Every structure is written in C-alpha cells, then in structure tokens.
Amino acid sequence: MAEETGWRVKPIKMIGIRSFFHTEPRSPRTDRPYPHFIQPIYVVMAESFDPKAIIPEDRIPAEFMDLAVVEERIVENQRPLLRTALDAVKSQAEQQPI
C-alpha cells in the first residue's frame, strides 16, 4: 500500500476476496496472473505516511473521508464490505484501545 498511497499500514483482519477472470487477451503491461486472479481484502490501520515510499507509476489517490460521506457515495454491492470493515475496526478497538 505504501508504494501506491504513501501510507504504511498494519493489517487488522482479512474480510473478503475479490475474484477476477479476464475475458480479453492478456495485455503485455499486466503484472497479474492470467486469466484468473484474486485480491484479498484487508481492514488495516494507518500507522504512518511516507511520501518517499510512493512509486510514481504505481501512485493512486487516497484520502480520508467522514463515514457519512462514504455511506453517501458507496455503491450498494460494497456496503457489506464496509459493514464488515467497521465491525472489524470496532472489535480491534475494544481489544486494544487506540
């Protein structure tokens, strides 16, 4: 994550997996397994920001948002992941207060 956003994070819990299957011919630029690959989804806690860790060609925008804004903007099929992530953060906070 640091090379894309600059944020160094601590994993809290894996909450899901996204499965992909390419239907197009393999691109010479792809670094993913082909034609099928998975992406694990983790809840993480931000630990520090290091702009020097960013690899410019890998950079993706990242920002903190108020939960109300997230709930307003999130697409419906992502709501279960958001709820699961919030539950994991709440559970972590109860076990180890921040």
Secondary structure, DSSP 8 states (H G I E B T S, - for coil): -HHHHSEEEEEEEEEEEEEEE--S---TT--S-SSEEEEEEEEEEEEEE-GGG--GGG--------HHHHHHH--GGGHHHHHHHHHHHHHHHHHS--
